[in-house]
């Protein structure tokens, strides 16, 4: 009988559900590391991750409740935004009585840390390496392209891996991909083959735009490289 390979998201969900208890923030972060090898505690400790003026309102209200203030009050928002991200997660989960669903937990991780586990799971075997928030988010020795982001995801570079350069004999990006990235607002350096982008507001690149950029690279891999 063939073995069914679980997606990383499904594997993480199974891990959390197997705990058979109220799941705390530290349990979630351990599950992310065990499944994805992404260290949320390191992101929090180093003050990396998504850069926002405020978190989404449901998070802000929950953390205000945890601080025993009016959930509509803005008085301590500066304090909340200066908290370690792990503490924000812990306070939110505690206010919600450790009863978040797996889907709600993944959304919370994305909103606080800027780590989209559903998106990362979908990139398995895509041959795209992503280095973000001081660590590899997805990586394989067979990858053909890479995205390297700043620690707060406000800027990023994209280019060919050393393997791809050796295979193709050139660092230059495929013309169609180059034009797609330029249309997103990237600048491209012919001499290095690296495309660079910075988000205009200084905040982290929004998920929707990151998804479009990643899709442009992955579809290029599928169209131009196939099984190579």
PyMOL commands that place a pseudoatom at each C-alpha (Angstrom):
pseudoatom trace, name=CA, resn=UNK, resi=1, chain=A, elem=C, hetatm=0, pos=[0.000, 0.000, 0.000]
pseudoatom trace, name=CA, resn=UNK, resi=2, chain=A, elem=C, hetatm=0, pos=[1.360, 3.431, -0.913]
pseudoatom trace, name=CA, resn=UNK, resi=3, chain=A, elem=C, hetatm=0, pos=[2.109, 5.788, 1.965]
pseudoatom trace, name=CA, resn=UNK, resi=4, chain=A, elem=C, hetatm=0, pos=[0.040, 8.972, 1.932]
pseudoatom trace, name=CA, resn=UNK, resi=5, chain=A, elem=C, hetatm=0, pos=[2.288, 11.980, 2.482]
pseudoatom trace, name=CA, resn=UNK, resi=6, chain=A, elem=C, hetatm=0, pos=[0.610, 14.620, 4.595]
pseudoatom trace, name=CA, resn=UNK, resi=7, chain=A, elem=C, hetatm=0, pos=[0.986, 18.298, 3.870]
pseudoatom trace, name=CA, resn=UNK, resi=8, chain=A, elem=C, hetatm=0, pos=[2.856, 20.196, 6.566]
pseudoatom trace, name=CA, resn=UNK, resi=9, chain=A, elem=C, hetatm=0, pos=[-0.329, 22.050, 7.522]
pseudoatom trace, name=CA, resn=UNK, resi=10, chain=A, elem=C, hetatm=0, pos=[-2.172, 18.756, 8.026]
pseudoatom trace, name=CA, resn=UNK, resi=11, chain=A, elem=C, hetatm=0, pos=[0.778, 17.330, 9.969]
pseudoatom trace, name=CA, resn=UNK, resi=12, chain=A, elem=C, hetatm=0, pos=[0.786, 20.373, 12.259]
pseudoatom trace, name=CA, resn=UNK, resi=13, chain=A, elem=C, hetatm=0, pos=[-2.981, 20.190, 12.761]
pseudoatom trace, name=CA, resn=UNK, resi=14, chain=A, elem=C, hetatm=0, pos=[-2.660, 16.532, 13.716]
pseudoatom trace, name=CA, resn=UNK, resi=15, chain=A, elem=C, hetatm=0, pos=[0.157, 17.394, 16.128]
pseudoatom trace, name=CA, resn=UNK, resi=16, chain=A, elem=C, hetatm=0, pos=[-1.909, 20.056, 17.899]
pseudoatom trace, name=CA, resn=UNK, resi=17, chain=A, elem=C, hetatm=0, pos=[-5.024, 17.893, 18.027]
pseudoatom trace, name=CA, resn=UNK, resi=18, chain=A, elem=C, hetatm=0, pos=[-3.002, 15.019, 19.471]
pseudoatom trace, name=CA, resn=UNK, resi=19, chain=A, elem=C, hetatm=0, pos=[-2.118, 17.098, 22.538]
pseudoatom trace, name=CA, resn=UNK, resi=20, chain=A, elem=C, hetatm=0, pos=[-5.592, 16.450, 23.897]
pseudoatom trace, name=CA, resn=UNK, resi=21, chain=A, elem=C, hetatm=0, pos=[-5.588, 19.548, 26.101]
pseudoatom trace, name=CA, resn=UNK, resi=22, chain=A, elem=C, hetatm=0, pos=[-5.919, 23.281, 26.015]
pseudoatom trace, name=CA, resn=UNK, resi=23, chain=A, elem=C, hetatm=0, pos=[-3.264, 24.426, 23.568]
pseudoatom trace, name=CA, resn=UNK, resi=24, chain=A, elem=C, hetatm=0, pos=[-1.094, 27.287, 24.807]
pseudoatom trace, name=CA, resn=UNK, resi=25, chain=A, elem=C, hetatm=0, pos=[1.104, 29.617, 22.795]
pseudoatom trace, name=CA, resn=UNK, resi=26, chain=A, elem=C, hetatm=0, pos=[4.248, 27.667, 23.622]
pseudoatom trace, name=CA, resn=UNK, resi=27, chain=A, elem=C, hetatm=0, pos=[2.576, 24.495, 22.326]
pseudoatom trace, name=CA, resn=UNK, resi=28, chain=A, elem=C, hetatm=0, pos=[1.757, 26.219, 19.036]
pseudoatom trace, name=CA, resn=UNK, resi=29, chain=A, elem=C, hetatm=0, pos=[5.284, 27.548, 18.599]
pseudoatom trace, name=CA, resn=UNK, resi=30, chain=A, elem=C, hetatm=0, pos=[6.712, 24.103, 19.311]
pseudoatom trace, name=CA, resn=UNK, resi=31, chain=A, elem=C, hetatm=0, pos=[4.360, 22.585, 16.726]
pseudoatom trace, name=CA, resn=UNK, resi=32, chain=A, elem=C, hetatm=0, pos=[5.465, 25.128, 14.105]
pseudoatom trace, name=CA, resn=UNK, resi=33, chain=A, elem=C, hetatm=0, pos=[9.105, 24.330, 14.762]
pseudoatom trace, name=CA, resn=UNK, resi=34, chain=A, elem=C, hetatm=0, pos=[8.612, 20.560, 14.790]
pseudoatom trace, name=CA, resn=UNK, resi=35, chain=A, elem=C, hetatm=0, pos=[6.625, 20.627, 11.555]
pseudoatom trace, name=CA, resn=UNK, resi=36, chain=A, elem=C, hetatm=0, pos=[8.077, 23.509, 9.522]
pseudoatom trace, name=CA, resn=UNK, resi=37, chain=A, elem=C, hetatm=0, pos=[11.425, 24.068, 11.257]
pseudoatom trace, name=CA, resn=UNK, resi=38, chain=A, elem=C, hetatm=0, pos=[10.449, 27.738, 11.620]
pseudoatom trace, name=CA, resn=UNK, resi=39, chain=A, elem=C, hetatm=0, pos=[11.428, 29.235, 14.978]
pseudoatom trace, name=CA, resn=UNK, resi=40, chain=A, elem=C, hetatm=0, pos=[8.730, 31.717, 16.015]
pseudoatom trace, name=CA, resn=UNK, resi=41, chain=A, elem=C, hetatm=0, pos=[10.442, 32.278, 19.367]
pseudoatom trace, name=CA, resn=UNK, resi=42, chain=A, elem=C, hetatm=0, pos=[13.596, 33.426, 17.575]
pseudoatom trace, name=CA, resn=UNK, resi=43, chain=A, elem=C, hetatm=0, pos=[11.543, 35.783, 15.407]
pseudoatom trace, name=CA, resn=UNK, resi=44, chain=A, elem=C, hetatm=0, pos=[9.987, 37.219, 18.572]
pseudoatom trace, name=CA, resn=UNK, resi=45, chain=A, elem=C, hetatm=0, pos=[13.252, 37.456, 20.519]
pseudoatom trace, name=CA, resn=UNK, resi=46, chain=A, elem=C, hetatm=0, pos=[15.071, 39.185, 17.658]
pseudoatom trace, name=CA, resn=UNK, resi=47, chain=A, elem=C, hetatm=0, pos=[12.134, 41.533, 16.956]
pseudoatom trace, name=CA, resn=UNK, resi=48, chain=A, elem=C, hetatm=0, pos=[11.847, 40.266, 13.405]
pseudoatom trace, name=CA, resn=UNK, resi=49, chain=A, elem=C, hetatm=0, pos=[8.656, 39.595, 11.529]
pseudoatom trace, name=CA, resn=UNK, resi=50, chain=A, elem=C, hetatm=0, pos=[5.793, 41.597, 10.153]
pseudoatom trace, name=CA, resn=UNK, resi=51, chain=A, elem=C, hetatm=0, pos=[6.083, 45.361, 10.604]
pseudoatom trace, name=CA, resn=UNK, resi=52, chain=A, elem=C, hetatm=0, pos=[2.753, 47.082, 11.287]
pseudoatom trace, name=CA, resn=UNK, resi=53, chain=A, elem=C, hetatm=0, pos=[1.513, 50.219, 12.984]
pseudoatom trace, name=CA, resn=UNK, resi=54, chain=A, elem=C, hetatm=0, pos=[-1.095, 48.103, 14.793]
pseudoatom trace, name=CA, resn=UNK, resi=55, chain=A, elem=C, hetatm=0, pos=[-2.223, 44.473, 14.666]
pseudoatom trace, name=CA, resn=UNK, resi=56, chain=A, elem=C, hetatm=0, pos=[-5.700, 43.682, 13.314]
pseudoatom trace, name=CA, resn=UNK, resi=57, chain=A, elem=C, hetatm=0, pos=[-8.414, 44.959, 15.645]
pseudoatom trace, name=CA, resn=UNK, resi=58, chain=A, elem=C, hetatm=0, pos=[-9.486, 41.545, 17.049]
pseudoatom trace, name=CA, resn=UNK, resi=59, chain=A, elem=C, hetatm=0, pos=[-5.902, 41.041, 18.269]
pseudoatom trace, name=CA, resn=UNK, resi=60, chain=A, elem=C, hetatm=0, pos=[-5.643, 44.557, 19.690]
pseudoatom trace, name=CA, resn=UNK, resi=61, chain=A, elem=C, hetatm=0, pos=[-8.955, 44.174, 21.546]
pseudoatom trace, name=CA, resn=UNK, resi=62, chain=A, elem=C, hetatm=0, pos=[-7.980, 40.784, 22.991]
pseudoatom trace, name=CA, resn=UNK, resi=63, chain=A, elem=C, hetatm=0, pos=[-4.612, 42.012, 24.225]
pseudoatom trace, name=CA, resn=UNK, resi=64, chain=A, elem=C, hetatm=0, pos=[-6.268, 45.102, 25.755]
pseudoatom trace, name=CA, resn=UNK, resi=65, chain=A, elem=C, hetatm=0, pos=[-8.615, 42.764, 27.636]
pseudoatom trace, name=CA, resn=UNK, resi=66, chain=A, elem=C, hetatm=0, pos=[-5.591, 40.806, 28.866]
pseudoatom trace, name=CA, resn=UNK, resi=67, chain=A, elem=C, hetatm=0, pos=[-4.185, 44.111, 30.204]
pseudoatom trace, name=CA, resn=UNK, resi=68, chain=A, elem=C, hetatm=0, pos=[-7.457, 44.773, 32.059]
pseudoatom trace, name=CA, resn=UNK, resi=69, chain=A, elem=C, hetatm=0, pos=[-8.372, 47.872, 30.074]
pseudoatom trace, name=CA, resn=UNK, resi=70, chain=A, elem=C, hetatm=0, pos=[-11.352, 48.796, 27.918]
pseudoatom trace, name=CA, resn=UNK, resi=71, chain=A, elem=C, hetatm=0, pos=[-11.054, 46.801, 24.666]
pseudoatom trace, name=CA, resn=UNK, resi=72, chain=A, elem=C, hetatm=0, pos=[-11.891, 49.995, 22.761]
pseudoatom trace, name=CA, resn=UNK, resi=73, chain=A, elem=C, hetatm=0, pos=[-9.172, 52.058, 24.474]
pseudoatom trace, name=CA, resn=UNK, resi=74, chain=A, elem=C, hetatm=0, pos=[-6.116, 53.087, 22.460]
pseudoatom trace, name=CA, resn=UNK, resi=75, chain=A, elem=C, hetatm=0, pos=[-4.132, 54.177, 25.518]
pseudoatom trace, name=CA, resn=UNK, resi=76, chain=A, elem=C, hetatm=0, pos=[-1.778, 51.189, 25.657]
pseudoatom trace, name=CA, resn=UNK, resi=77, chain=A, elem=C, hetatm=0, pos=[-1.486, 50.454, 21.957]
pseudoatom trace, name=CA, resn=UNK, resi=78, chain=A, elem=C, hetatm=0, pos=[2.116, 51.643, 21.934]
pseudoatom trace, name=CA, resn=UNK, resi=79, chain=A, elem=C, hetatm=0, pos=[2.915, 49.191, 24.724]
pseudoatom trace, name=CA, resn=UNK, resi=80, chain=A, elem=C, hetatm=0, pos=[1.165, 46.382, 22.862]
pseudoatom trace, name=CA, resn=UNK, resi=81, chain=A, elem=C, hetatm=0, pos=[3.107, 47.041, 19.658]
pseudoatom trace, name=CA, resn=UNK, resi=82, chain=A, elem=C, hetatm=0, pos=[6.373, 46.969, 21.645]
pseudoatom trace, name=CA, resn=UNK, resi=83, chain=A, elem=C, hetatm=0, pos=[5.574, 43.599, 23.230]
pseudoatom trace, name=CA, resn=UNK, resi=84, chain=A, elem=C, hetatm=0, pos=[7.461, 40.524, 22.038]
pseudoatom trace, name=CA, resn=UNK, resi=85, chain=A, elem=C, hetatm=0, pos=[5.340, 38.825, 19.405]
pseudoatom trace, name=CA, resn=UNK, resi=86, chain=A, elem=C, hetatm=0, pos=[5.282, 35.609, 21.441]
pseudoatom trace, name=CA, resn=UNK, resi=87, chain=A, elem=C, hetatm=0, pos=[3.705, 37.525, 24.334]
pseudoatom trace, name=CA, resn=UNK, resi=88, chain=A, elem=C, hetatm=0, pos=[1.038, 38.984, 22.044]
pseudoatom trace, name=CA, resn=UNK, resi=89, chain=A, elem=C, hetatm=0, pos=[0.257, 35.447, 20.865]
pseudoatom trace, name=CA, resn=UNK, resi=90, chain=A, elem=C, hetatm=0, pos=[0.147, 34.099, 24.423]
pseudoatom trace, name=CA, resn=UNK, resi=91, chain=A, elem=C, hetatm=0, pos=[-2.178, 36.863, 25.634]
pseudoatom trace, name=CA, resn=UNK, resi=92, chain=A, elem=C, hetatm=0, pos=[-4.542, 36.423, 22.695]
pseudoatom trace, name=CA, resn=UNK, resi=93, chain=A, elem=C, hetatm=0, pos=[-4.732, 32.651, 23.134]
pseudoatom trace, name=CA, resn=UNK, resi=94, chain=A, elem=C, hetatm=0, pos=[-5.283, 33.005, 26.895]
pseudoatom trace, name=CA, resn=UNK, resi=95, chain=A, elem=C, hetatm=0, pos=[-8.138, 35.512, 26.428]
pseudoatom trace, name=CA, resn=UNK, resi=96, chain=A, elem=C, hetatm=0, pos=[-9.732, 33.007, 24.046]
pseudoatom trace, name=CA, resn=UNK, resi=97, chain=A, elem=C, hetatm=0, pos=[-9.401, 30.304, 26.712]
pseudoatom trace, name=CA, resn=UNK, resi=98, chain=A, elem=C, hetatm=0, pos=[-6.896, 28.188, 24.762]
pseudoatom trace, name=CA, resn=UNK, resi=99, chain=A, elem=C, hetatm=0, pos=[-9.655, 27.042, 22.415]
pseudoatom trace, name=CA, resn=UNK, resi=100, chain=A, elem=C, hetatm=0, pos=[-8.586, 28.300, 18.966]
pseudoatom trace, name=CA, resn=UNK, resi=101, chain=A, elem=C, hetatm=0, pos=[-9.160, 25.999, 16.013]
pseudoatom trace, name=CA, resn=UNK, resi=102, chain=A, elem=C, hetatm=0, pos=[-6.158, 25.007, 13.911]
pseudoatom trace, name=CA, resn=UNK, resi=103, chain=A, elem=C, hetatm=0, pos=[-7.326, 27.365, 11.156]
pseudoatom trace, name=CA, resn=UNK, resi=104, chain=A, elem=C, hetatm=0, pos=[-7.675, 30.247, 13.635]
pseudoatom trace, name=CA, resn=UNK, resi=105, chain=A, elem=C, hetatm=0, pos=[-4.230, 29.453, 15.029]
pseudoatom trace, name=CA, resn=UNK, resi=106, chain=A, elem=C, hetatm=0, pos=[-2.571, 29.639, 11.602]
pseudoatom trace, name=CA, resn=UNK, resi=107, chain=A, elem=C, hetatm=0, pos=[-4.336, 32.949, 10.895]
pseudoatom trace, name=CA, resn=UNK, resi=108, chain=A, elem=C, hetatm=0, pos=[-3.094, 34.322, 14.229]
pseudoatom trace, name=CA, resn=UNK, resi=109, chain=A, elem=C, hetatm=0, pos=[0.486, 33.301, 13.402]
pseudoatom trace, name=CA, resn=UNK, resi=110, chain=A, elem=C, hetatm=0, pos=[0.282, 35.103, 10.081]
pseudoatom trace, name=CA, resn=UNK, resi=111, chain=A, elem=C, hetatm=0, pos=[-1.236, 38.243, 11.596]
pseudoatom trace, name=CA, resn=UNK, resi=112, chain=A, elem=C, hetatm=0, pos=[1.329, 38.491, 14.408]
pseudoatom trace, name=CA, resn=UNK, resi=113, chain=A, elem=C, hetatm=0, pos=[4.521, 37.033, 12.910]
pseudoatom trace, name=CA, resn=UNK, resi=114, chain=A, elem=C, hetatm=0, pos=[3.853, 37.422, 9.198]
pseudoatom trace, name=CA, resn=UNK, resi=115, chain=A, elem=C, hetatm=0, pos=[4.402, 33.685, 8.672]
pseudoatom trace, name=CA, resn=UNK, resi=116, chain=A, elem=C, hetatm=0, pos=[1.806, 32.241, 6.287]
pseudoatom trace, name=CA, resn=UNK, resi=117, chain=A, elem=C, hetatm=0, pos=[1.915, 28.523, 7.043]
pseudoatom trace, name=CA, resn=UNK, resi=118, chain=A, elem=C, hetatm=0, pos=[-0.752, 27.634, 4.461]
pseudoatom trace, name=CA, resn=UNK, resi=119, chain=A, elem=C, hetatm=0, pos=[1.238, 29.395, 1.766]
pseudoatom trace, name=CA, resn=UNK, resi=120, chain=A, elem=C, hetatm=0, pos=[4.522, 27.837, 2.895]
pseudoatom trace, name=CA, resn=UNK, resi=121, chain=A, elem=C, hetatm=0, pos=[2.986, 24.360, 2.926]
pseudoatom trace, name=CA, resn=UNK, resi=122, chain=A, elem=C, hetatm=0, pos=[1.759, 24.848, -0.650]
pseudoatom trace, name=CA, resn=UNK, resi=123, chain=A, elem=C, hetatm=0, pos=[5.345, 25.561, -1.766]
pseudoatom trace, name=CA, resn=UNK, resi=124, chain=A, elem=C, hetatm=0, pos=[6.649, 22.089, -0.941]
pseudoatom trace, name=CA, resn=UNK, resi=125, chain=A, elem=C, hetatm=0, pos=[8.690, 20.818, -3.915]
pseudoatom trace, name=CA, resn=UNK, resi=126, chain=A, elem=C, hetatm=0, pos=[8.219, 24.133, -5.755]
pseudoatom trace, name=CA, resn=UNK, resi=127, chain=A, elem=C, hetatm=0, pos=[12.019, 24.576, -6.098]
pseudoatom trace, name=CA, resn=UNK, resi=128, chain=A, elem=C, hetatm=0, pos=[11.810, 28.079, -4.648]
pseudoatom trace, name=CA, resn=UNK, resi=129, chain=A, elem=C, hetatm=0, pos=[13.919, 28.935, -1.586]
pseudoatom trace, name=CA, resn=UNK, resi=130, chain=A, elem=C, hetatm=0, pos=[12.661, 31.644, 0.756]
pseudoatom trace, name=CA, resn=UNK, resi=131, chain=A, elem=C, hetatm=0, pos=[14.874, 33.219, 3.423]
pseudoatom trace, name=CA, resn=UNK, resi=132, chain=A, elem=C, hetatm=0, pos=[12.873, 35.487, 5.700]
pseudoatom trace, name=CA, resn=UNK, resi=133, chain=A, elem=C, hetatm=0, pos=[12.984, 36.802, 9.280]
pseudoatom trace, name=CA, resn=UNK, resi=134, chain=A, elem=C, hetatm=0, pos=[16.530, 35.531, 9.767]
pseudoatom trace, name=CA, resn=UNK, resi=135, chain=A, elem=C, hetatm=0, pos=[15.919, 31.904, 8.759]
pseudoatom trace, name=CA, resn=UNK, resi=136, chain=A, elem=C, hetatm=0, pos=[15.065, 29.611, 5.886]
pseudoatom trace, name=CA, resn=UNK, resi=137, chain=A, elem=C, hetatm=0, pos=[11.304, 29.362, 5.510]
pseudoatom trace, name=CA, resn=UNK, resi=138, chain=A, elem=C, hetatm=0, pos=[11.538, 26.854, 2.672]
pseudoatom trace, name=CA, resn=UNK, resi=139, chain=A, elem=C, hetatm=0, pos=[14.766, 25.501, 1.202]
pseudoatom trace, name=CA, resn=UNK, resi=140, chain=A, elem=C, hetatm=0, pos=[16.158, 22.613, -0.820]
pseudoatom trace, name=CA, resn=UNK, resi=141, chain=A, elem=C, hetatm=0, pos=[19.505, 21.961, -2.508]
pseudoatom trace, name=CA, resn=UNK, resi=142, chain=A, elem=C, hetatm=0, pos=[17.536, 21.443, -5.749]
pseudoatom trace, name=CA, resn=UNK, resi=143, chain=A, elem=C, hetatm=0, pos=[15.878, 24.882, -5.702]
pseudoatom trace, name=CA, resn=UNK, resi=144, chain=A, elem=C, hetatm=0, pos=[16.244, 27.061, -8.803]
pseudoatom trace, name=CA, resn=UNK, resi=145, chain=A, elem=C, hetatm=0, pos=[15.243, 30.517, -7.547]
pseudoatom trace, name=CA, resn=UNK, resi=146, chain=A, elem=C, hetatm=0, pos=[15.302, 32.304, -4.220]
pseudoatom trace, name=CA, resn=UNK, resi=147, chain=A, elem=C, hetatm=0, pos=[13.571, 35.146, -2.430]
pseudoatom trace, name=CA, resn=UNK, resi=148, chain=A, elem=C, hetatm=0, pos=[15.533, 36.846, 0.337]
pseudoatom trace, name=CA, resn=UNK, resi=149, chain=A, elem=C, hetatm=0, pos=[13.587, 39.314, 2.503]
pseudoatom trace, name=CA, resn=UNK, resi=150, chain=A, elem=C, hetatm=0, pos=[14.602, 41.836, 5.126]
pseudoatom trace, name=CA, resn=UNK, resi=151, chain=A, elem=C, hetatm=0, pos=[13.945, 40.871, 8.735]
pseudoatom trace, name=CA, resn=UNK, resi=152, chain=A, elem=C, hetatm=0, pos=[10.669, 42.810, 8.741]
pseudoatom trace, name=CA, resn=UNK, resi=153, chain=A, elem=C, hetatm=0, pos=[9.631, 41.766, 5.207]
pseudoatom trace, name=CA, resn=UNK, resi=154, chain=A, elem=C, hetatm=0, pos=[9.576, 45.393, 4.027]
pseudoatom trace, name=CA, resn=UNK, resi=155, chain=A, elem=C, hetatm=0, pos=[12.028, 44.690, 1.198]
pseudoatom trace, name=CA, resn=UNK, resi=156, chain=A, elem=C, hetatm=0, pos=[13.106, 41.654, -0.777]
pseudoatom trace, name=CA, resn=UNK, resi=157, chain=A, elem=C, hetatm=0, pos=[15.493, 40.391, -3.438]
pseudoatom trace, name=CA, resn=UNK, resi=158, chain=A, elem=C, hetatm=0, pos=[14.808, 37.660, -5.977]
pseudoatom trace, name=CA, resn=UNK, resi=159, chain=A, elem=C, hetatm=0, pos=[17.245, 35.791, -8.176]
pseudoatom trace, name=CA, resn=UNK, resi=160, chain=A, elem=C, hetatm=0, pos=[18.619, 32.475, -9.375]
pseudoatom trace, name=CA, resn=UNK, resi=161, chain=A, elem=C, hetatm=0, pos=[20.233, 29.975, -7.029]
pseudoatom trace, name=CA, resn=UNK, resi=162, chain=A, elem=C, hetatm=0, pos=[23.828, 28.910, -7.614]
pseudoatom trace, name=CA, resn=UNK, resi=163, chain=A, elem=C, hetatm=0, pos=[22.509, 25.594, -8.971]
pseudoatom trace, name=CA, resn=UNK, resi=164, chain=A, elem=C, hetatm=0, pos=[20.392, 27.400, -11.554]
pseudoatom trace, name=CA, resn=UNK, resi=165, chain=A, elem=C, hetatm=0, pos=[23.260, 29.696, -12.532]
pseudoatom trace, name=CA, resn=UNK, resi=166, chain=A, elem=C, hetatm=0, pos=[25.472, 26.661, -13.093]
pseudoatom trace, name=CA, resn=UNK, resi=167, chain=A, elem=C, hetatm=0, pos=[22.782, 24.859, -15.119]
pseudoatom trace, name=CA, resn=UNK, resi=168, chain=A, elem=C, hetatm=0, pos=[21.905, 27.835, -17.303]
pseudoatom trace, name=CA, resn=UNK, resi=169, chain=A, elem=C, hetatm=0, pos=[25.348, 29.396, -17.483]
pseudoatom trace, name=CA, resn=UNK, resi=170, chain=A, elem=C, hetatm=0, pos=[23.904, 32.786, -16.574]
pseudoatom trace, name=CA, resn=UNK, resi=171, chain=A, elem=C, hetatm=0, pos=[22.672, 34.775, -13.583]
pseudoatom trace, name=CA, resn=UNK, resi=172, chain=A, elem=C, hetatm=0, pos=[20.128, 36.617, -15.728]
pseudoatom trace, name=CA, resn=UNK, resi=173, chain=A, elem=C, hetatm=0, pos=[16.460, 36.081, -14.945]
pseudoatom trace, name=CA, resn=UNK, resi=174, chain=A, elem=C, hetatm=0, pos=[14.188, 34.740, -17.685]
pseudoatom trace, name=CA, resn=UNK, resi=175, chain=A, elem=C, hetatm=0, pos=[12.837, 37.692, -19.677]
pseudoatom trace, name=CA, resn=UNK, resi=176, chain=A, elem=C, hetatm=0, pos=[9.165, 37.052, -18.899]
pseudoatom trace, name=CA, resn=UNK, resi=177, chain=A, elem=C, hetatm=0, pos=[9.849, 36.781, -15.155]
pseudoatom trace, name=CA, resn=UNK, resi=178, chain=A, elem=C, hetatm=0, pos=[12.018, 39.880, -15.265]
pseudoatom trace, name=CA, resn=UNK, resi=179, chain=A, elem=C, hetatm=0, pos=[9.188, 41.880, -16.826]
pseudoatom trace, name=CA, resn=UNK, resi=180, chain=A, elem=C, hetatm=0, pos=[6.626, 40.537, -14.360]
pseudoatom trace, name=CA, resn=UNK, resi=181, chain=A, elem=C, hetatm=0, pos=[8.788, 41.608, -11.423]
pseudoatom trace, name=CA, resn=UNK, resi=182, chain=A, elem=C, hetatm=0, pos=[9.451, 45.026, -12.939]
pseudoatom trace, name=CA, resn=UNK, resi=183, chain=A, elem=C, hetatm=0, pos=[5.691, 45.447, -13.320]
pseudoatom trace, name=CA, resn=UNK, resi=184, chain=A, elem=C, hetatm=0, pos=[5.338, 44.763, -9.582]
pseudoatom trace, name=CA, resn=UNK, resi=185, chain=A, elem=C, hetatm=0, pos=[7.741, 47.655, -8.922]
pseudoatom trace, name=CA, resn=UNK, resi=186, chain=A, elem=C, hetatm=0, pos=[11.054, 45.793, -8.734]
pseudoatom trace, name=CA, resn=UNK, resi=187, chain=A, elem=C, hetatm=0, pos=[14.302, 47.265, -9.946]
pseudoatom trace, name=CA, resn=UNK, resi=188, chain=A, elem=C, hetatm=0, pos=[16.525, 44.858, -11.871]
pseudoatom trace, name=CA, resn=UNK, resi=189, chain=A, elem=C, hetatm=0, pos=[20.323, 44.861, -12.040]
pseudoatom trace, name=CA, resn=UNK, resi=190, chain=A, elem=C, hetatm=0, pos=[21.567, 43.249, -15.230]
pseudoatom trace, name=CA, resn=UNK, resi=191, chain=A, elem=C, hetatm=0, pos=[25.085, 42.763, -13.864]
pseudoatom trace, name=CA, resn=UNK, resi=192, chain=A, elem=C, hetatm=0, pos=[23.913, 40.634, -10.920]
pseudoatom trace, name=CA, resn=UNK, resi=193, chain=A, elem=C, hetatm=0, pos=[20.601, 39.220, -12.163]
pseudoatom trace, name=CA, resn=UNK, resi=194, chain=A, elem=C, hetatm=0, pos=[18.964, 40.305, -8.894]
pseudoatom trace, name=CA, resn=UNK, resi=195, chain=A, elem=C, hetatm=0, pos=[15.557, 41.975, -8.749]
pseudoatom trace, name=CA, resn=UNK, resi=196, chain=A, elem=C, hetatm=0, pos=[14.925, 44.153, -5.677]
pseudoatom trace, name=CA, resn=UNK, resi=197, chain=A, elem=C, hetatm=0, pos=[11.760, 45.601, -4.170]
pseudoatom trace, name=CA, resn=UNK, resi=198, chain=A, elem=C, hetatm=0, pos=[10.940, 47.811, -1.176]
pseudoatom trace, name=CA, resn=UNK, resi=199, chain=A, elem=C, hetatm=0, pos=[7.378, 48.455, -0.028]
pseudoatom trace, name=CA, resn=UNK, resi=200, chain=A, elem=C, hetatm=0, pos=[6.645, 52.194, -0.398]
pseudoatom trace, name=CA, resn=UNK, resi=201, chain=A, elem=C, hetatm=0, pos=[5.173, 52.735, 3.097]
pseudoatom trace, name=CA, resn=UNK, resi=202, chain=A, elem=C, hetatm=0, pos=[8.082, 51.033, 4.899]
pseudoatom trace, name=CA, resn=UNK, resi=203, chain=A, elem=C, hetatm=0, pos=[5.688, 48.433, 6.292]
pseudoatom trace, name=CA, resn=UNK, resi=204, chain=A, elem=C, hetatm=0, pos=[5.918, 44.748, 5.470]
pseudoatom trace, name=CA, resn=UNK, resi=205, chain=A, elem=C, hetatm=0, pos=[4.978, 43.687, 1.950]
pseudoatom trace, name=CA, resn=UNK, resi=206, chain=A, elem=C, hetatm=0, pos=[1.286, 42.648, 2.127]
pseudoatom trace, name=CA, resn=UNK, resi=207, chain=A, elem=C, hetatm=0, pos=[0.468, 38.954, 1.859]
pseudoatom trace, name=CA, resn=UNK, resi=208, chain=A, elem=C, hetatm=0, pos=[-1.507, 39.475, -1.337]
pseudoatom trace, name=CA, resn=UNK, resi=209, chain=A, elem=C, hetatm=0, pos=[1.458, 41.066, -3.104]
pseudoatom trace, name=CA, resn=UNK, resi=210, chain=A, elem=C, hetatm=0, pos=[3.917, 38.506, -1.748]
pseudoatom trace, name=CA, resn=UNK, resi=211, chain=A, elem=C, hetatm=0, pos=[1.613, 35.810, -3.081]
pseudoatom trace, name=CA, resn=UNK, resi=212, chain=A, elem=C, hetatm=0, pos=[1.608, 37.358, -6.551]
pseudoatom trace, name=CA, resn=UNK, resi=213, chain=A, elem=C, hetatm=0, pos=[5.403, 37.629, -6.563]
pseudoatom trace, name=CA, resn=UNK, resi=214, chain=A, elem=C, hetatm=0, pos=[5.845, 34.046, -5.415]
pseudoatom trace, name=CA, resn=UNK, resi=215, chain=A, elem=C, hetatm=0, pos=[3.303, 32.829, -7.974]
pseudoatom trace, name=CA, resn=UNK, resi=216, chain=A, elem=C, hetatm=0, pos=[5.179, 34.622, -10.767]
pseudoatom trace, name=CA, resn=UNK, resi=217, chain=A, elem=C, hetatm=0, pos=[8.385, 32.783, -9.856]
pseudoatom trace, name=CA, resn=UNK, resi=218, chain=A, elem=C, hetatm=0, pos=[6.756, 29.386, -9.312]
pseudoatom trace, name=CA, resn=UNK, resi=219, chain=A, elem=C, hetatm=0, pos=[4.874, 29.535, -12.625]
pseudoatom trace, name=CA, resn=UNK, resi=220, chain=A, elem=C, hetatm=0, pos=[8.174, 30.416, -14.320]
pseudoatom trace, name=CA, resn=UNK, resi=221, chain=A, elem=C, hetatm=0, pos=[9.783, 27.338, -12.802]
pseudoatom trace, name=CA, resn=UNK, resi=222, chain=A, elem=C, hetatm=0, pos=[6.905, 25.156, -13.952]
pseudoatom trace, name=CA, resn=UNK, resi=223, chain=A, elem=C, hetatm=0, pos=[6.813, 26.625, -17.469]
pseudoatom trace, name=CA, resn=UNK, resi=224, chain=A, elem=C, hetatm=0, pos=[10.518, 26.951, -18.255]
pseudoatom trace, name=CA, resn=UNK, resi=225, chain=A, elem=C, hetatm=0, pos=[12.233, 24.290, -16.167]
pseudoatom trace, name=CA, resn=UNK, resi=226, chain=A, elem=C, hetatm=0, pos=[9.699, 21.502, -15.775]
pseudoatom trace, name=CA, resn=UNK, resi=227, chain=A, elem=C, hetatm=0, pos=[11.387, 18.505, -14.207]
pseudoatom trace, name=CA, resn=UNK, resi=228, chain=A, elem=C, hetatm=0, pos=[14.965, 19.715, -14.795]
for i in range(1, 228): cmd.bond("trace and resi %d" % i, "trace and resi %d" % (i + 1))
show_as sticks, trace
zoom trace
